[in-house]
Amino acid sequence: MQANVLALDPARLGAFNVVSASDPAEFENLLRVSQRLPDASRSYKYRLLDPALRRTQFDSPILTLAIRSTGALLACHGGSRFATEVLHDCDDSDLVGFTTVLHGEMALVEGGVSTRATAAQGLAFRPRHQTRILTSDQSARTNVFIKVTELETALEHMLDARLPRPLEFVPDIDWSRGLAASLKWQLAFLMQEFERPDGVASNAVALASMTDFLVTLALRAAPNNYSGQLAIGPATAMPAYVRRAEAFMRAHCAEPIRLTDVAAAAGCSVRTLGDVFRRFCGRTPLAALHRIRLEQVHAELSLGATGDTVGTVARRYGFTNSSRFTIAFQRRFGEAPSEIMRRAARS
């Protein structure tokens, strides 16, 4: 029998809900593995494609799944030792999934149409009744699911209009070019962050910003039935939107701010907010928020009044990765945060 080279590393998945199956009997009817996963997984059935393997005993797992869900995002690692069919046997899901194949191949079958996925070709899909996913032998993949309501609400703000029809993604994504390549990198980064117990997933402020960025990037990078409208040029806006938006961000920069909150405070749509920031500031609203939070950390470290460590102050404003924070801080202010703290202590 094939060696199980795709077993997930337990050391990386301490924050995930991890289940494995080594008994082929678990692949019949309602898979008992699914019943040990969060509710979002219970509508799936698994079946080994090779009938002979269904009567074989295995000493190591033939299927491993690891799931972590927080906010509007659900991250999932999956590994299949043998070719497997995954069937969504319930009503339409409230999530849209973006799949990256790490090893082997996959195919999405919807309405009799099959879409192939490899390391160079991703998938975007909303599981519906009788949606089938076929994995090859020795298959490993990651899935990042985003709530449909998050995507459609953001899309309405970007278009500044109600959606006349539901959002639908084209199943295949070419990871090799344009914003799709950026989306693939961002999905991989999110999976890494979700593996960290103290990463973005555990910090509401950072998670809100990452969710907004990922939602916007997915809508622009993954082809969908609104891609044409999203490509239309920016609308005219007044600089007053920038002043109101920045005032709101400064007042709430230690809180989980969403772009919809900033747009509401500015008195415009999310799309207009993005357009006016790019036109008058040369940056996105998220970049402006990032800059404001760096400035706030700098201000607190300069005062040195709280006695908190650099890491504590940084996490208060959503910076969960110390090395990335330090690089961004030095790029912005020309010195390390520890130097600011030492100077404040001497004062």
C-alpha positions as CSV (number, residue, x, y, z in Angstrom):
1,M,0.0,0.0,0.0
2,Q,1.0,3.6,-0.5
3,A,2.8,5.3,2.3
4,N,0.9,8.1,3.9
5,V,3.2,11.0,2.9
6,L,0.5,13.6,3.3
7,A,-0.2,13.3,7.1
8,L,-0.7,16.8,8.5
9,D,1.9,18.0,11.0
10,P,0.1,18.1,14.4
11,A,2.7,20.7,15.7
12,R,1.3,23.2,13.2
13,L,-2.4,22.5,13.9
14,G,-2.8,23.0,17.6
15,A,-5.4,25.8,17.0
16,F,-7.4,23.6,14.5
17,N,-10.1,21.0,15.1
18,V,-8.3,17.9,13.6
19,V,-9.9,14.6,12.8
20,S,-8.5,11.6,10.9
21,A,-10.0,8.4,9.5
22,S,-8.2,5.1,9.0
23,D,-11.2,2.8,8.9
24,P,-12.8,2.6,5.4
25,A,-16.1,1.9,7.1
26,E,-16.2,5.6,8.0
27,F,-16.4,6.4,4.3
28,E,-19.9,4.8,4.0
29,N,-23.2,6.6,4.3
30,L,-22.8,9.6,6.7
31,L,-19.1,9.6,7.4
32,R,-18.6,9.5,11.2
33,V,-15.5,11.8,10.7
34,S,-17.9,14.6,9.6
35,Q,-19.9,14.2,12.8
36,R,-16.7,15.0,14.7
37,L,-16.1,18.2,12.8
38,P,-17.9,21.6,13.2
39,D,-21.4,22.0,11.9
40,A,-20.2,23.3,8.5
41,S,-18.7,19.9,7.7
42,R,-21.7,17.6,8.5
43,S,-23.3,18.0,5.1
44,Y,-20.5,16.2,3.4
45,K,-20.2,12.5,2.5
46,Y,-16.9,10.8,1.7
47,R,-16.3,7.7,-0.5
48,L,-13.2,5.9,-1.6
49,L,-13.3,5.6,-5.4
50,D,-11.5,2.2,-5.5
51,P,-14.0,-0.4,-4.3
52,A,-11.2,-2.8,-3.3
53,L,-9.9,-0.4,-0.8
54,R,-13.2,-0.2,1.1
55,R,-12.4,-3.7,2.5
56,T,-8.8,-3.0,3.4
57,Q,-7.6,-2.3,6.9
58,F,-5.1,0.5,7.4
59,D,-2.7,1.3,10.3
60,S,-2.4,5.0,9.5
61,P,-4.9,7.6,8.5
62,I,-6.3,7.6,4.9
63,L,-8.1,11.0,5.4
64,T,-7.1,13.9,7.6
65,L,-9.1,17.2,7.9
66,A,-8.2,20.2,10.1
67,I,-10.6,23.1,10.4
68,R,-10.5,26.4,12.2
69,S,-13.4,28.9,12.0
70,T,-13.5,32.4,13.3
71,G,-15.5,35.5,12.3
72,A,-16.5,35.3,8.6
73,L,-13.7,32.9,7.7
74,L,-13.2,29.2,7.8
75,A,-9.7,27.7,7.1
76,C,-9.3,24.0,6.2
77,H,-6.4,21.7,5.6
78,G,-7.2,18.4,3.8
79,G,-5.2,15.3,3.0
80,S,-6.4,12.2,1.1
81,R,-4.2,9.1,0.9
82,F,-6.4,7.6,-1.9
83,A,-8.7,8.9,-4.6
84,T,-11.8,10.1,-2.8
85,E,-15.2,11.5,-3.7
86,V,-16.6,14.3,-1.5
87,L,-20.3,14.9,-1.9
88,H,-22.1,18.0,-0.6
89,D,-25.5,16.4,0.3
90,C,-27.4,19.3,1.8
91,D,-28.8,22.7,0.8
92,D,-26.7,25.5,-0.6
93,S,-23.9,26.4,1.7
94,D,-23.6,29.9,3.2
95,L,-19.8,29.9,2.3
96,V,-17.8,30.4,-0.8
97,G,-14.6,28.3,-0.9
98,F,-11.2,29.1,-2.5
99,T,-9.1,26.0,-3.0
100,T,-5.3,25.7,-3.4
101,V,-4.0,22.3,-4.4
102,L,-0.6,21.5,-2.7
103,H,-0.2,18.0,-4.0
104,G,-2.0,15.8,-6.5
105,E,-5.1,16.9,-8.4
106,M,-8.8,17.7,-7.7
107,A,-11.9,18.1,-9.8
108,L,-15.1,20.1,-9.0
109,V,-18.2,18.6,-10.6
110,E,-21.3,20.8,-10.7
111,G,-24.3,20.3,-13.0
112,G,-22.4,17.6,-14.9
113,V,-19.5,20.0,-15.7
114,S,-16.1,19.1,-14.3
115,T,-13.4,21.7,-13.5
116,R,-9.9,20.5,-12.9
117,A,-7.6,21.9,-10.2
118,T,-3.8,21.6,-9.9
119,A,-1.0,23.5,-8.2
120,A,-1.3,26.1,-10.9
121,Q,-5.1,26.2,-11.2
122,G,-7.3,26.9,-8.2
123,L,-11.0,26.6,-7.6
124,A,-13.8,29.0,-6.4
125,F,-17.1,27.4,-5.5
126,R,-20.1,27.6,-3.3
127,P,-21.1,24.0,-2.3
128,R,-24.6,23.2,-3.4
129,H,-26.8,20.1,-3.3
130,Q,-25.0,17.3,-5.1
131,T,-21.8,19.3,-5.6
132,R,-19.0,16.7,-6.0
133,I,-15.3,17.0,-5.4
134,L,-12.9,14.3,-6.6
135,T,-9.4,14.0,-5.2
136,S,-6.5,12.0,-6.6
137,D,-4.3,9.6,-4.7
138,Q,-1.9,11.5,-2.4
139,S,-3.9,14.7,-2.5
140,A,-3.3,17.7,-0.3
141,R,-5.1,21.0,-0.4
142,T,-6.1,24.0,1.6
143,N,-9.6,25.7,1.5
144,V,-10.4,29.1,2.7
145,F,-14.2,29.7,3.0
146,I,-15.7,33.2,3.2
147,K,-19.4,33.8,4.2
148,V,-21.5,34.7,1.2
149,T,-23.1,37.6,3.0
150,E,-19.7,39.2,3.6
151,L,-18.8,38.9,-0.1
152,E,-22.2,40.2,-1.3
153,T,-22.4,43.1,1.2
154,A,-18.9,44.2,0.2
155,L,-19.8,43.9,-3.5
156,E,-22.8,46.1,-3.0
157,H,-20.7,48.8,-1.4
158,M,-18.1,48.5,-4.1
159,L,-20.7,48.9,-6.8
160,D,-22.8,51.4,-4.7
161,A,-25.9,49.5,-5.7
162,R,-28.1,46.6,-4.7
163,L,-27.3,43.3,-6.4
164,P,-29.9,42.3,-8.9
165,R,-28.8,38.7,-8.9
166,P,-26.7,36.5,-6.5
167,L,-22.9,36.6,-6.7
168,E,-21.5,33.6,-8.7
169,F,-17.8,32.9,-9.2
170,V,-16.3,31.2,-12.3
171,P,-15.0,27.9,-10.9
172,D,-11.4,27.9,-12.2
173,I,-8.8,30.5,-11.2
174,D,-5.4,30.9,-12.9
175,W,-3.0,31.4,-10.0
176,S,-0.1,32.5,-12.4
177,R,-1.1,36.0,-13.2
178,G,-2.5,39.3,-12.1
179,L,-4.4,39.7,-8.9
180,A,-5.1,36.0,-8.8
181,A,-1.4,35.4,-8.0
182,S,-1.8,37.9,-5.1
183,L,-4.9,36.2,-3.9
184,K,-3.1,32.8,-3.8
185,W,-0.3,34.4,-1.7
186,Q,-2.8,36.0,0.6
187,L,-4.7,32.7,1.1
188,A,-1.4,31.0,2.0
189,F,-0.6,33.8,4.4
190,L,-4.0,33.4,6.1
191,M,-3.5,29.7,6.5
192,Q,-0.2,30.3,8.2
193,E,-1.7,32.9,10.5
194,F,-4.5,30.5,11.4
195,E,-1.9,28.0,12.4
196,R,-0.5,30.4,15.0
197,P,-2.5,30.4,18.3
198,D,-1.6,34.0,18.8
199,G,-2.0,35.1,15.2
200,V,-4.5,37.2,13.3
201,A,-7.4,34.7,14.1
202,S,-7.0,35.4,17.8
203,N,-7.0,39.2,17.4
204,A,-10.3,40.8,16.6
205,V,-8.8,44.1,15.4
206,A,-6.3,42.4,13.0
207,L,-8.9,39.8,11.9
208,A,-11.4,42.6,10.8
209,S,-8.8,44.2,8.6
210,M,-7.6,41.0,7.1
211,T,-11.2,39.9,6.3
212,D,-11.9,43.2,4.6
213,F,-8.7,42.9,2.5
214,L,-9.3,39.3,1.6
215,V,-13.0,39.9,0.6
216,T,-12.0,42.8,-1.6
217,L,-9.1,40.9,-3.2
218,A,-11.3,37.8,-3.8
219,L,-14.0,39.9,-5.6
220,R,-11.4,41.6,-7.8
221,A,-9.1,38.6,-8.4
222,A,-11.4,35.7,-8.9
223,P,-13.6,36.0,-12.0
224,N,-17.3,36.4,-11.2
225,N,-20.5,37.6,-12.7
226,Y,-19.8,41.2,-11.5
227,S,-16.2,41.4,-12.7
228,G,-17.2,43.6,-15.6
229,Q,-18.9,46.2,-13.4
230,L,-16.0,46.2,-10.9
231,A,-13.7,47.1,-13.8
232,I,-15.6,50.4,-14.4
233,G,-13.6,53.5,-13.6
234,P,-13.8,55.3,-10.2
235,A,-16.6,57.7,-9.3
236,T,-16.0,61.3,-8.4
237,A,-15.7,62.0,-4.6
238,M,-14.8,65.0,-2.4
239,P,-11.8,65.2,-0.1
240,A,-14.1,65.7,2.9
241,Y,-14.7,62.0,2.8
242,V,-11.0,61.5,3.6
243,R,-11.1,63.8,6.6
244,R,-14.1,62.2,8.1
245,A,-12.8,58.7,7.4
246,E,-9.4,59.4,9.0
247,A,-11.0,61.1,12.0
248,F,-13.1,58.0,12.6
249,M,-10.1,55.6,12.1
250,R,-8.0,57.6,14.6
251,A,-10.8,57.5,17.2
252,H,-11.4,53.8,16.8
253,C,-8.0,52.4,15.7
254,A,-7.7,50.0,18.7
255,E,-11.1,48.5,17.8
256,P,-12.1,45.9,15.1
257,I,-12.9,48.4,12.3
258,R,-14.5,47.3,9.1
259,L,-14.5,49.3,5.8
260,T,-18.3,49.5,6.0
261,D,-17.9,51.3,9.3
262,V,-15.4,53.8,7.9
263,A,-17.5,54.4,4.8
264,A,-20.6,55.0,7.0
265,A,-18.7,57.5,9.1
266,A,-17.3,59.3,6.0
267,G,-20.8,59.4,4.5
268,C,-20.1,57.5,1.3
269,S,-20.0,53.9,-0.1
270,V,-17.0,51.6,0.3
271,R,-16.3,51.9,-3.4
272,T,-16.3,55.7,-3.2
273,L,-14.1,55.6,-0.1
274,G,-11.5,53.5,-1.9
275,D,-11.6,55.7,-5.0
276,V,-11.2,58.9,-3.1
277,F,-8.3,57.6,-1.0
278,R,-6.4,56.4,-4.0
279,R,-7.1,59.6,-5.9
280,F,-6.2,62.1,-3.1
281,C,-3.9,60.1,-0.8
282,G,-2.3,57.6,-3.1
283,R,-3.2,54.7,-0.8
284,T,-6.1,52.5,0.1
285,P,-8.2,53.0,3.2
286,L,-6.7,49.9,4.7
287,A,-3.2,51.2,4.1
288,A,-4.3,54.5,5.8
289,L,-5.6,52.6,8.8
290,H,-2.4,50.6,9.0
291,R,-0.4,53.9,9.0
292,I,-2.6,55.4,11.7
293,R,-2.2,52.4,13.9
294,L,1.6,52.6,13.5
295,E,1.5,56.2,14.5
296,Q,-0.6,55.4,17.6
297,V,1.9,52.7,18.7
298,H,4.7,55.2,18.2
299,A,2.8,57.7,20.3
300,E,2.3,55.3,23.2
301,L,5.9,54.0,23.1
302,S,7.1,57.6,23.1
303,L,5.1,58.4,26.2
304,G,6.2,55.2,28.0
305,A,3.5,55.8,30.6
306,T,1.8,52.4,30.6
307,G,4.8,50.2,31.3
308,D,3.6,47.8,28.6
309,T,6.1,45.9,26.4
310,V,6.4,46.7,22.7
311,G,4.6,43.5,21.8
312,T,1.7,44.3,24.1
313,V,1.2,47.8,22.6
314,A,1.6,46.4,19.1
315,R,-1.1,43.7,19.6
316,R,-3.4,46.3,21.1
317,Y,-3.5,47.8,17.6
318,G,-3.8,44.6,15.7
319,F,-0.1,43.8,14.9
320,T,0.3,40.1,15.7
321,N,3.5,39.3,13.8
322,S,6.4,40.9,15.7
323,S,8.9,40.8,12.8
324,R,6.5,42.3,10.2
325,F,5.5,44.9,12.7
326,T,9.1,45.9,13.4
327,I,9.9,46.1,9.7
328,A,6.9,48.3,9.0
329,F,7.6,50.5,12.1
330,Q,11.3,51.0,11.0
331,R,10.2,51.8,7.5
332,R,7.7,54.4,8.7
333,F,9.8,56.1,11.5
334,G,13.4,55.2,10.7
335,E,14.1,53.5,14.0
336,A,13.1,50.4,15.9
337,P,10.2,50.4,18.4
338,S,12.6,49.3,21.1
339,E,14.7,52.4,20.6
340,I,11.6,54.6,21.1
341,M,10.9,52.8,24.3
342,R,14.4,53.1,25.6
343,R,14.5,56.8,24.9
344,A,11.1,57.3,26.7
345,A,12.5,55.4,29.7
346,R,15.6,57.7,29.8
347,S,13.3,60.7,29.7
